[in-house]
Amino acid sequence: MYTKESLMQQLEQLGMDRQGTLLIHSSMKSIGEVDGGADTVLDAFSDYMKEGLLVLPTHTWSTINADNPVFHVETSSCCVGILPELFRKRPGVVRSWHPTHSVAALGRDAEAFTKDDHLFDTPCARGSAWGNCSIEKRRSC
């Protein structure tokens, strides 16, 4: 069974830059049994990256459609798992405004990282949160 400490040790062993940007596509099922469940996983990621920027996708592509055409940054639930859904609701987390491919970010420069998503008609444009992950200075993405 994983603990917060063992998860943080694994991030350290992987060489994750604590001051960089870490984008996590997650699967709670793939992680396995964790003491404290999903909240422990998020606590480990958040604490490990407290000097950097932690980003999780909070996509709504399966729920924002012709029948439900309105995205609400505060309340639209994500369709990519329990970790991003819980993460987007945490204090201090900033969610981008892209209607189908939003991200949630916590930490250094979270506002700047997420602020322009709504300006693009594609989620991976340069300047979008996804595009920002390809910028050299964000080498940990």
Accessible surface in RSA format (square Angstrom, percent):
REM  Atomic radii and reference values for relative SASA: ProtOr
REM  Chains: A
REM  Algorithm: Lee & Richards
REM  Probe-radius: 1.40
REM  Slices: 20
REM RES _ NUM      All-atoms   Total-Side   Main-Chain    Non-polar    All polar
REM                ABS   REL    ABS   REL    ABS   REL    ABS   REL    ABS   REL
RES MET A   1   147.14  76.2  71.52  47.3  75.62 180.0  64.19  54.6  82.95 109.9
RES TYR A   2    73.24  34.2  72.58  41.3   0.66   1.7  31.88  24.0  41.36  51.0
RES THR A   3    51.08  36.3  50.72  51.4   0.36   0.9  45.09  60.6   5.99   9.1
RES LYS A   4    62.12  30.3  60.03  36.8   2.08   5.0  26.43  23.8  35.68  38.0
RES GLU A   5   111.51  64.0 108.75  82.3   2.76   6.6  60.99 118.0  50.52  41.2
RES SER A   6    33.49  28.3  31.43  41.9   2.06   4.7  32.29  68.8   1.20   1.7
RES LEU A   7    15.78   8.8  14.70  10.5   1.08   2.7  14.70  10.3   1.08   2.9
RES MET A   8    39.64  20.5  38.84  25.7   0.80   1.9  32.37  27.5   7.27   9.6
RES GLN A   9   111.22  62.2 107.55  78.6   3.68   8.8  32.72  69.6  78.51  59.5
RES GLN A  10    78.67  44.0  77.93  57.0   0.73   1.7  22.66  48.2  56.00  42.5
RES LEU A  11    15.06   8.4  15.06  10.8   0.00   0.0  15.06  10.6   0.00   0.0
RES GLU A  12    95.41  54.8  87.10  65.9   8.30  19.8  38.36  74.2  57.05  46.6
RES GLN A  13   148.36  83.0 110.12  80.5  38.25  91.1  47.32 100.7 101.04  76.6
RES LEU A  14   126.12  70.2  99.54  71.2  26.58  66.8 103.34  72.6  22.77  61.3
RES GLY A  15    59.10  72.9   0.00   N/A  59.10  72.9  33.00  90.6  26.10  58.5
RES MET A  16    57.53  29.8  49.27  32.6   8.26  19.7  47.14  40.1  10.39  13.8
RES ASP A  17    49.68  34.8  39.39  39.2  10.29  24.3  25.78  60.7  23.90  23.8
RES ARG A  18    89.09  37.4  86.05  43.9   3.04   7.2  39.11  53.5  49.98  30.3
RES GLN A  19   106.52  59.6 101.84  74.4   4.68  11.1  20.89  44.5  85.63  64.9
RES GLY A  20     9.92  12.2   0.00   N/A   9.92  12.2   9.92  27.2   0.00   0.0
RES THR A  21     1.50   1.1   1.27   1.3   0.23   0.6   0.00   0.0   1.50   2.3
RES LEU A  22    14.89   8.3  14.89  10.6   0.00   0.0  14.89  10.5   0.00   0.0
RES LEU A  23    37.61  20.9  19.47  13.9  18.15  45.6  19.47  13.7  18.15  48.8
RES ILE A  24    19.89  11.3  17.10  12.7   2.79   6.7  19.89  14.3   0.00   0.0
RES HIS A  25   125.22  68.4  96.09  66.8  29.12  74.5  69.37  71.5  55.84  65.0
RES SER A  26    28.81  24.3   2.11   2.8  26.71  61.5   6.82  14.5  21.99  30.8
RES SER A  27    52.00  43.9  39.64  52.9  12.36  28.5  34.18  72.8  17.82  25.0
RES MET A  28    39.72  20.6  32.39  21.4   7.33  17.5  32.39  27.5   7.33   9.7
RES LYS A  29   197.31  96.3 167.97 103.1  29.34  69.8 120.46 108.4  76.85  81.9
RES SER A  30    96.64  81.7  57.64  76.9  39.00  89.8  39.24  83.6  57.40  80.4
RES ILE A  31    41.62  23.7  28.74  21.4  12.88  31.0  35.30  25.4   6.32  17.1
RES GLY A  32    36.07  44.5   0.00   N/A  36.07  44.5  30.67  84.2   5.40  12.1
RES GLU A  33   120.22  69.0 103.61  78.4  16.60  39.5  44.52  86.1  75.70  61.8
RES VAL A  34    12.20   8.0   0.00   0.0  12.20  29.4   0.00   0.0  12.20  33.1
RES ASP A  35    84.32  59.1  78.14  77.8   6.18  14.6   7.50  17.6  76.83  76.6
RES GLY A  36    56.80  70.1   0.00   N/A  56.80  70.1  34.70  95.2  22.11  49.5
RES GLY A  37    26.59  32.8   0.00   N/A  26.59  32.8  24.35  66.8   2.24   5.0
RES ALA A  38    15.31  14.1   8.94  13.8   6.37  14.5   8.94  12.6   6.37  16.9
RES ASP A  39    74.26  52.0  73.13  72.8   1.13   2.7  20.41  48.0  53.85  53.7
RES THR A  40    18.67  13.3  17.13  17.4   1.55   3.7   5.37   7.2  13.30  20.1
RES VAL A  41     0.36   0.2   0.30   0.3   0.06   0.1   0.30   0.3   0.06   0.2
RES LEU A  42     0.00   0.0   0.00   0.0   0.00   0.0   0.00   0.0   0.00   0.0
RES ASP A  43    52.68  36.9  51.39  51.2   1.29   3.0   7.37  17.3  45.31  45.2
RES ALA A  44     0.02   0.0   0.02   0.0   0.00   0.0   0.02   0.0   0.00   0.0
RES PHE A  45    23.21  11.6  23.21  14.4   0.00   0.0  23.21  14.1   0.00   0.0
RES SER A  46    17.10  14.5  11.71  15.6   5.40  12.4  12.34  26.3   4.76   6.7
RES ASP A  47    50.78  35.6  50.14  49.9   0.64   1.5   7.21  17.0  43.57  43.5
RES TYR A  48     2.51   1.2   1.44   0.8   1.07   2.8   0.00   0.0   2.51   3.1
RES MET A  49     2.56   1.3   0.57   0.4   1.99   4.7   0.69   0.6   1.87   2.5
RES LYS A  50   151.98  74.1 120.26  73.8  31.72  75.5  74.30  66.9  77.68  82.7
RES GLU A  51    95.36  54.7  81.14  61.4  14.22  33.9  36.82  71.2  58.54  47.8
RES GLY A  52     0.02   0.0   0.00   N/A   0.02   0.0   0.00   0.0   0.02   0.1
RES LEU A  53     0.00   0.0   0.00   0.0   0.00   0.0   0.00   0.0   0.00   0.0
RES LEU A  54     0.95   0.5   0.95   0.7   0.00   0.0   0.95   0.7   0.00   0.0
RES VAL A  55     0.42   0.3   0.42   0.4   0.00   0.0   0.42   0.4   0.00   0.0
RES LEU A  56     0.04   0.0   0.04   0.0   0.00   0.0   0.04   0.0   0.00   0.0
RES PRO A  57     1.65   1.2   1.65   1.5   0.00   0.0   1.65   1.4   0.00   0.0
RES THR A  58     0.00   0.0   0.00   0.0   0.00   0.0   0.00   0.0   0.00   0.0
RES HIS A  59    17.63   9.6  17.63  12.3   0.00   0.0  15.09  15.6   2.54   3.0
RES THR A  60     0.00   0.0   0.00   0.0   0.00   0.0   0.00   0.0   0.00   0.0
RES TRP A  61   131.38  52.7 115.10  55.7  16.28  38.2 108.59  57.9  22.79  37.0
RES SER A  62    56.63  47.9  30.69  41.0  25.93  59.7  29.85  63.6  26.78  37.5
RES THR A  63    58.43  41.6  53.63  54.4   4.80  11.4  54.32  73.0   4.11   6.2
RES ILE A  64    19.38  11.0  10.91   8.1   8.46  20.4  10.91   7.9   8.46  23.0
RES ASN A  65    71.73  49.5  56.75  54.8  14.98  36.1  41.84 100.7  29.89  28.9
RES ALA A  66   101.44  93.3  65.60 101.2  35.84  81.5  75.81 106.8  25.63  67.9
RES ASP A  67   141.62  99.2 107.23 106.7  34.39  81.3  33.12  77.9 108.50 108.2
RES ASN A  68    69.31  47.8  67.78  65.5   1.53   3.7  19.81  47.7  49.51  47.9
RES PRO A  69    96.06  70.0  71.05  64.8  25.01  90.9  73.18  60.4  22.88 142.2
RES VAL A  70    83.05  54.6  78.28  70.9   4.77  11.5  80.54  70.0   2.51   6.8
RES PHE A  71    25.64  12.8   7.54   4.7  18.09  47.1   7.54   4.6  18.09  51.8
RES HIS A  72   100.24  54.8  96.65  67.2   3.59   9.2  59.75  61.6  40.49  47.1
RES VAL A  73    17.50  11.5  13.08  11.8   4.42  10.6  13.08  11.4   4.42  12.0
RES GLU A  74   142.16  81.6 124.80  94.4  17.36  41.3  50.47  97.6  91.69  74.9
RES THR A  75    98.46  70.0  79.73  80.8  18.73  44.6  71.81  96.5  26.65  40.3
RES SER A  76    15.79  13.3   6.75   9.0   9.04  20.8  11.64  24.8   4.15   5.8
RES SER A  77    57.07  48.2  52.13  69.6   4.94  11.4  18.57  39.5  38.50  53.9
RES CYS A  78    16.49  12.5   0.00   0.0  16.49  38.8   0.18   0.4  16.32  17.6
RES CYS A  79    41.51  31.4   8.72   9.7  32.79  77.1  18.54  47.0  22.97  24.8
RES VAL A  80    40.43  26.6  24.16  21.9  16.27  39.2  32.59  28.3   7.85  21.3
RES GLY A  81    42.52  52.4   0.00   N/A  42.52  52.4  34.32  94.2   8.20  18.4
RES ILE A  82    85.42  48.6  76.82  57.2   8.60  20.7  79.21  57.0   6.20  16.8
RES LEU A  83     1.34   0.7   0.72   0.5   0.62   1.5   0.72   0.5   0.62   1.7
RES PRO A  84     1.38   1.0   1.38   1.3   0.00   0.0   1.38   1.1   0.00   0.0
RES GLU A  85    25.78  14.8  25.78  19.5   0.00   0.0  21.01  40.6   4.77   3.9
RES LEU A  86    51.70  28.8  48.83  34.9   2.86   7.2  48.88  34.3   2.82   7.6
RES PHE A  87     0.00   0.0   0.00   0.0   0.00   0.0   0.00   0.0   0.00   0.0
RES ARG A  88    27.34  11.5  11.48   5.9  15.86  37.8   0.46   0.6  26.88  16.3
RES LYS A  89   126.33  61.6  92.49  56.7  33.84  80.6  58.34  52.5  67.98  72.4
RES ARG A  90    49.24  20.7  41.88  21.3   7.36  17.5  19.63  26.8  29.61  17.9
RES PRO A  91   127.75  93.1 104.43  95.2  23.32  84.8 116.71  96.4  11.03  68.6
RES GLY A  92    60.31  74.4   0.00   N/A  60.31  74.4  37.85 103.9  22.45  50.3
RES VAL A  93    22.83  15.0   0.09   0.1  22.75  54.8   0.09   0.1  22.75  61.7
RES VAL A  94    33.28  21.9  29.85  27.0   3.44   8.3  33.28  28.9   0.00   0.0
RES ARG A  95    18.46   7.7   8.60   4.4   9.86  23.5   8.60  11.8   9.86   6.0
RES SER A  96     0.27   0.2   0.00   0.0   0.27   0.6   0.27   0.6   0.00   0.0
RES TRP A  97   135.60  54.4 130.80  63.3   4.79  11.2 108.10  57.6  27.49  44.6
RES HIS A  98     9.33   5.1   9.33   6.5   0.00   0.0   7.24   7.5   2.09   2.4
RES PRO A  99    57.53  41.9  57.53  52.4   0.00   0.0  57.53  47.5   0.00   0.0
RES THR A 100    36.21  25.8  36.21  36.7   0.00   0.0  29.01  39.0   7.20  10.9
RES HIS A 101    50.24  27.5  50.20  34.9   0.04   0.1  29.17  30.1  21.07  24.5
RES SER A 102     0.00   0.0   0.00   0.0   0.00   0.0   0.00   0.0   0.00   0.0
RES VAL A 103     1.28   0.8   1.28   1.2   0.00   0.0   1.28   1.1   0.00   0.0
RES ALA A 104     0.00   0.0   0.00   0.0   0.00   0.0   0.00   0.0   0.00   0.0
RES ALA A 105     0.00   0.0   0.00   0.0   0.00   0.0   0.00   0.0   0.00   0.0
RES LEU A 106    42.46  23.6  41.05  29.4   1.41   3.5  41.05  28.8   1.41   3.8
RES GLY A 107    34.75  42.9   0.00   N/A  34.75  42.9  21.30  58.5  13.45  30.1
RES ARG A 108   104.01  43.7  89.97  45.9  14.04  33.4  67.06  91.6  36.95  22.4
RES ASP A 109    73.75  51.7  57.46  57.2  16.29  38.5  12.13  28.5  61.62  61.5
RES ALA A 110     7.32   6.7   5.38   8.3   1.93   4.4   5.38   7.6   1.93   5.1
RES GLU A 111   119.54  68.6 118.05  89.3   1.49   3.5  56.69 109.6  62.85  51.3
RES ALA A 112    56.79  52.2  44.06  68.0  12.73  29.0  45.68  64.3  11.11  29.4
RES PHE A 113     3.01   1.5   0.55   0.3   2.46   6.4   1.31   0.8   1.70   4.9
RES THR A 114     2.87   2.0   2.45   2.5   0.42   1.0   0.12   0.2   2.74   4.1
RES LYS A 115   119.98  58.5 107.13  65.7  12.85  30.6  74.50  67.1  45.48  48.4
RES ASP A 116    41.26  28.9  39.43  39.2   1.83   4.3   1.71   4.0  39.55  39.4
RES ASP A 117     1.63   1.1   1.21   1.2   0.42   1.0   0.72   1.7   0.91   0.9
RES HIS A 118   101.85  55.7  76.25  53.0  25.60  65.5  57.49  59.3  44.36  51.6
RES LEU A 119   117.05  65.2  82.95  59.3  34.10  85.7  88.06  61.8  28.99  78.0
RES PHE A 120    56.97  28.5  44.71  27.7  12.26  31.9  48.71  29.5   8.26  23.6
RES ASP A 121   148.52 104.0 106.85 106.3  41.67  98.5  51.33 120.8  97.19  96.9
RES THR A 122    61.67  43.9  60.95  61.8   0.71   1.7  40.76  54.7  20.91  31.6
RES PRO A 123    28.68  20.9  27.56  25.1   1.11   4.0  28.25  23.3   0.43   2.6
RES CYS A 124    90.48  68.4  72.03  80.3  18.44  43.3  30.41  77.1  60.06  64.8
RES ALA A 125    20.60  18.9  12.41  19.2   8.19  18.6  20.60  29.0   0.00   0.0
RES ARG A 126   212.10  89.1 198.80 101.3  13.30  31.7  76.31 104.3 135.79  82.3
RES GLY A 127    35.37  43.6   0.00   N/A  35.37  43.6  25.87  71.0   9.50  21.3
RES SER A 128     0.13   0.1   0.09   0.1   0.04   0.1   0.13   0.3   0.00   0.0
RES ALA A 129     1.49   1.4   0.06   0.1   1.43   3.3   0.38   0.5   1.12   3.0
RES TRP A 130    41.39  16.6  30.18  14.6  11.21  26.3  31.23  16.7  10.16  16.5
RES GLY A 131     6.94   8.6   0.00   N/A   6.94   8.6   5.68  15.6   1.26   2.8
RES ASN A 132    17.08  11.8  17.08  16.5   0.00   0.0   1.58   3.8  15.50  15.0
RES CYS A 133    24.04  18.2  12.74  14.2  11.30  26.6  12.00  30.4  12.05  13.0
RES SER A 134    89.39  75.5  53.38  71.2  36.01  83.0  52.48 111.7  36.91  51.7
RES ILE A 135    75.88  43.2  68.62  51.1   7.26  17.5  74.36  53.5   1.52   4.1
RES GLU A 136   148.71  85.4 133.97 101.4  14.74  35.1  65.34 126.4  83.37  68.1
RES LYS A 137   143.57  70.0 120.10  73.7  23.47  55.9  74.96  67.5  68.61  73.1
RES ARG A 138    18.26   7.7  17.58   9.0   0.67   1.6   1.50   2.0  16.76  10.2
RES ARG A 139   176.79  74.2 142.89  72.8  33.90  80.7  59.16  80.9 117.63  71.3
RES SER A 140    24.50  20.7   6.69   8.9  17.81  41.0  12.10  25.8  12.40  17.4
RES CYS A 141    53.65  40.6   4.36   4.9  49.30 115.9  19.88  50.4  33.78  36.4
END  Absolute sums over single chains surface
CHAIN  1 A     7648.5       5936.8       1711.7       4203.6       3444.9
END  Absolute sums over all chains
TOTAL          7648.5       5936.8       1711.7       4203.6       3444.9
